[in-house]
């Protein structure tokens, strides 16, 4: 049995943890089979409880952009730990990382640290509502902004209908203030704004989506959203929990040259430890407590271990002037070579890629929104996932998730990955 120890650990975890996992996608429910339990990560590799080694294309769902357990980040965490794990007071380190980010990211004057991407996005919506004195906001079908109630909403039956709860426990009262549009459909967005004049506080978007697979904005979609927000007095919120410091140091704002009013961060900003953040210009951030009337707080916000890990990671990225070019080139090579192999096997597919994010969709020619992502052949992806897993390649266990490429993926890892794809047996 390939995953004997993991199977036993999952059975034991199932007794004490809901579904056996602390985050649903880890349960392999989408792809089937038993989730693997990892015991170590180093560089480009994961090692499971059965001592099997895998080339990692999840990288902790994005944070490990340098690869796992980078020696300089590890040393920085060790040194910080010797001075204490958490103080519950302000620290100089919090100001240092905040200043570093503000000076190197466009369109922000202040940043508030929190403990997760969910917390960052939840706080960004509250801040937008407090600033605009409006209650409704627009999100996009297939975009994920964390598990806060107001985000777990699916599209209603028409453009101007209220959204419907997409999770048990989310009330219809909460859902009525969340309006849902199709990603890349600017006409729908404009219709919603026209039918809710003076009521929309913000539009929140993953500028490059990672939660329906990797899906890119098309036809100047982000620029058009900026124009509509200006026209209707709504704030534009970029959820850069995935894209921030990954696609460029200044994230999607820098990459697409679009100014967001509020930006949320997570993943890379914590260097592998739990951190989120949200940032904006002074006029907006001044609304936050203790200075303003919009309340937000957190026991472990600005935790010194997390701040040290994140700061060290960001400094390492910033000092390597070829960092993003190398990551993009690695991802481009994977895209081209995997696509070439799949073409040779006569497997219809679409690979979406931006920077160091990518996804493969089977039996579909294009994917630019959630509806198209759903129409891909996910059963074939599940087969692809398991065959590559057996050969030591760890992909996201869902066709609706982006791959995240790390700086530790080199020619050796690429060659091993391509060899596994060549051995993929496609059965009609």
N, C-alpha and C positions, 0 to 999 in steps of 0.2 A: 504493500500500500504506500503510495507516494507521500501522502500527507498524514501519516498515522498519528504522530504527536499532536499536530494541529487539530485533527479530528477529535481526539480525546480532550484537548483543552477547550474546544468549542462546546462539547457536551457538558463539561463542567461549568463553563461560563454561562451557559443557557439556564442553569439552575438559579443563578444569583444576579444576573444582569439581563434586563429586558431584551429578548431576542439574541442574547449572547454577546452583544456589542454595545459600545457607547456612542456610535453614530451609524445610522441605518445602512449607508452604502457599503460599509465594511462587511456586512453579513452575506455578500455575494447573492442577494436575493434576485438581482437582475440577471446575473449570468448563470446562477445555479451552482451547486456544489458547496463544499465546506470552505469557509474563509481561512486563510493562512494566518497563523500567529507568528509574528516576528520577534526575534530576541536581540537582534543587532543590526546596525546599519553603518556602513562605512563607504565614503566616496560615492560611486555609482551603484552600489550594491546593497541589497537587503539579504539577511540570513534568517531563515525561518526556524521554528522549533525542532524541525527534523534535520537541521544543518544543511539544508539546500540553499544555494545561492541564486539570487535573481538580479538581473539588470533592472533598475528601477525607473519607470517612466511616470510615476505618480509624484515622487519626492515630497511625501507628506501632504499631498494635494496642493503643492506649490511652494511652500516655505523654503525647501532645501535647494535653492537655486545654485548654491555653491557645491552641491553634493552633501552627503551626510557627514556629520562630525568633522567639519573642517577644523584642522589643528589650531589655527589662530582664534577661531570663535570658541573652541573648546577651552583653550587656555584663558581667554578673557572671562568665560563663565566661572572657571575654577577660582580665579583671583577674586572675582566679585563675591563668590560664595563664602570666601574666607572672612568677608566683612559683613556678612549677614544676608539672609534670604529676603526679608521684607521688613519695612520700617513703619509703614502707615504715616509717613511724613514726607514733605518735599525733599528732593535730592538734587544736587548739582547736575547729575547725569541726565535727569529728565530734561533740563533746560538745554544741555549740550546736544542731545539727539534732536530735540524740537528745532533748535536753531539750525542745525545741519540740514534737516529736511526742508525747512522754510526757505533757506538760502539756495537750495538746489532743485526745488520743484516749482513750476510756474503757478501763478495766480492764487497763492495762499499766503496769509500773513501770520496765522496762528494755527496750532494743532493741539488737539486734546487726545491723550492716550486713554485707551480702554483695554479690555481683556479679550475681545474677540471681534471678528468681522460682523457677526450678528448684532452685537452691542453697538458697533460703530454705525451700522446702517439704521438701526432703530433710533439711535440718538440723532442722526442726521435728519430723519423725517420729523422728529419732534422739534428740532431746531428750525427747520424750514417752516413748519406750521407756526412756531412762535414768532418768527421773523416776519412772515407774510400776513399773519392773522387769518389764515385760511386753513381748511380742514382736509380737503381731498388731495389725493396725489395719484399720478399715473405710473404704473409699472408695466413691464412687457412680459407677455406669455413666454415661459421658458427661462426667464432670468430669475436667478436665485439671490436673495439678499439676506439670507439667514432665516431662522425659524421664529422670528417675532410674529405675533398673530396677524398684523396688518399686511405682512408679505405673503402669507400662506393663502393666497386668493387666486382662483382661476377665473378665466373670462366668462362673462355672462352671455346671454343669447343675442345681444345686439350691441352696437357701438356705444350707446349711451346708457345701457343698463348697468346697475351696480354689479360688482363682482360677487362671486359665490365662494364660501369657505372651501378650502382645499384640504382641510385637516379637521378631524374631530376635535372639538374643544375651541374652535374659532367661531365666534358669534356672528350672526347676520348683521348685528349692529356695527361690529368692527369692519365687516366686509363692505359695507355701504360707502365707506370713504376711500376705498381702493378701486380705481378704475384701470382696466386692463386693455392693452393694445397689442397688436401683432408687431413683433420686432421687424424693423426695416420698412414698416408701412406708415409713411409720414401722413398720408391722407386720413388714416384712422385717428392718429394723434390730434390732428387739426380738428376733426369732427368732434372729438371728446372735449377739446378746449372750447370750441364754439358753443357746445351745449352745456357748458358749466362755467360761463363767464364769471370771473371774479371769485371762483371757488377753488381753483387748483393751486395748491401751495407749491408743488414741485413735480418734476418728472425725474424718476430714478431709473438708471440704466446701467447694465454692464456694457461698457463701450465696446469691448470685444467679449462675447459671451463664452463662458466656460462650462455652463451648466445645462446646455442641451447639446453637448459636444462643443467644439470650437466653432463659433459662428461669427462672421465679420460684418461690420456695418457696410452698407452698399449705397451707392448713388448719393454721397455726401449726407447720409442720414444724420450723423451727429451734428454737422453744421446746420442742417435744417431744424433740428431740435433746438439748437441754440437760438436761432432766429425766432422760432415760435415762443420759446420761453420769454424772450425779450418783448415780443408783441403782446403776450397775455399776462405778463407780470408774474410768471412762475419761476421758481429756481430750478436750475439744472444740476442734478446730483449724479456724479460719476461714482459708481461703485467700483473702485479699483482695488478691492480686496485681492483679486487675482492678478490684475494687470499692472498694479502699482509696483514700480521698481523691477518689473519683469520684462515688459515690452520696451521700456526705456526707463531711465532713472526718473524722469518726469511723467512716466506712465502714458496713458492714452492721451492726456491733455497735450503732452509734448509731441507724441507720435502723429496725432491727427491735427494738431494746431487748433484745438477747440477749447474754449475757456469754460470750465464748469464753475458753478457757484459754491458747491460743497463737494468735497472729495472724501471717500472713505477708503481706509487701508486695512490690511491684515497680513497674514501669512509671512511674506519676506520681511516685513518691518519688525518681526519678532525673532528672526534668525532661527526659527524652529521652536521657540517658546511661545506661550499664549499671549498675543498682543493684537489689538485692533487700534484704529485711530480715525478721527475725522478732522477735516481742516477746511478753512474758508478764509475770506478776507475779514479784516477787522470789524467792519460794520455788522457782519453776521455773527462772528464769534463773540462779540461783546454782549450778545443776548444770553450767553451761557452763565449759569451760576458758577461762582459766587458774585460775579459782576452784574449779570442780568437775571431775567425772570424764568429762563428755561432751565429746569433742574436736570442735572445729570451727575452721577457719582459712582464710585466703585472702590471697594476695599483694596483690590490688588492693581488698580490702575497705576501705571508707571512703575510696576514692580522692578526692582533694581537688577535682578537676574535677567529678566526679559529685555529690559532696556539695554543692558550690556551686550547681550547676544545680538539684538537687532542693530545696535550702533556699530558693532564690529563688522557685521555682515555688510551693512550699507557702505562703510568706509572701504572695505575690500573691493566691493563692486565699483565704487567711484574712482578708485585709483588705477583700475585697469581700463585703459582707454579703448581697448578692443573687446571688452567683455560682451557687449550686446551683439557685436558683429559676429563673434565666434559662436555664440548661442544660436543666432539666426542661421548661420551657415550649417551648423550641425543639424538643426531642424529641417532646413531645406534639403540637405542630403538624405535624411530619413524619408522625407516626403517624396522626393524624386525616385529614390531607389526602391522603396516599398511599392510606389505606384507602378514602376516598371515591372516588378515581379508580378503584381496582381494583374497587370495587363497581359503578361505572358501566359497567365493562367486563365485568361478570358473572364475575369471576375469584374463585373461593373462596380465602380466605386467612385467616391468623391473624397478627396483629402482636403480639408480646410486647414489653413496654417496662417499664423501671424506671430512673428518673432519666435519665441520658444514655446508656443502653444500650438497644438495640432490635434486633429481627430480624423478617424477614418469612418466613413459612412458607406455601407454596402448597398448595392442595387439601387442607386439613385444618382442622378447626374449633377444635382446642385442642392445645397442646403443653406438657406438664408433666413429661416424662421423655424419656430417650434413645430409647426404642422409638417413641414418638410422633414425635419429631424425624426419625427414620429414615423414617417413613411419609409424610412430606411429599414433594411433587413436586419433587425436586432438579433434574431435567432442565429444568423450567420456570424454576426459579431461575437456572440457568446461562444460559438464554436472556435472562432479565431482566437479569442481570449484564452480558452482552456488549452488549445494546442500550443500556443506560445508559452503559457505558464509552465506546462510540462517540460519545455525546453529552456526554462530559466529566464523568461522575459516577463516582467510584471507590469501589465497594463492596467489602466483604470477598469475596475470590474463593472462597467456599465458603458453602453454605447452613447449615453447622454453626458459623459464626462470628458473633459479635455485631458490630453497628455500634457505633462509639464516636464520639459527637458532641463537637465541640470548641466552646469559647467564641467561636471566630472565625466560626462559622456564623451568619449574619445573614439578614435578609429577602431580600436579593439572591440568596444561595446557596440559600435555601429555594425561591424562585420558579423558579430555573433547574432545580433538582432536580425540582420538580413538573411543569414543562414537559416534562422528559425522560420522566417516568413517563406523562404523557398521550400521548406519542408511542409508548409501548411497544405493539408489535403482538403480540397473543396469538393463536397459531395452535393450534387443537385438534389 
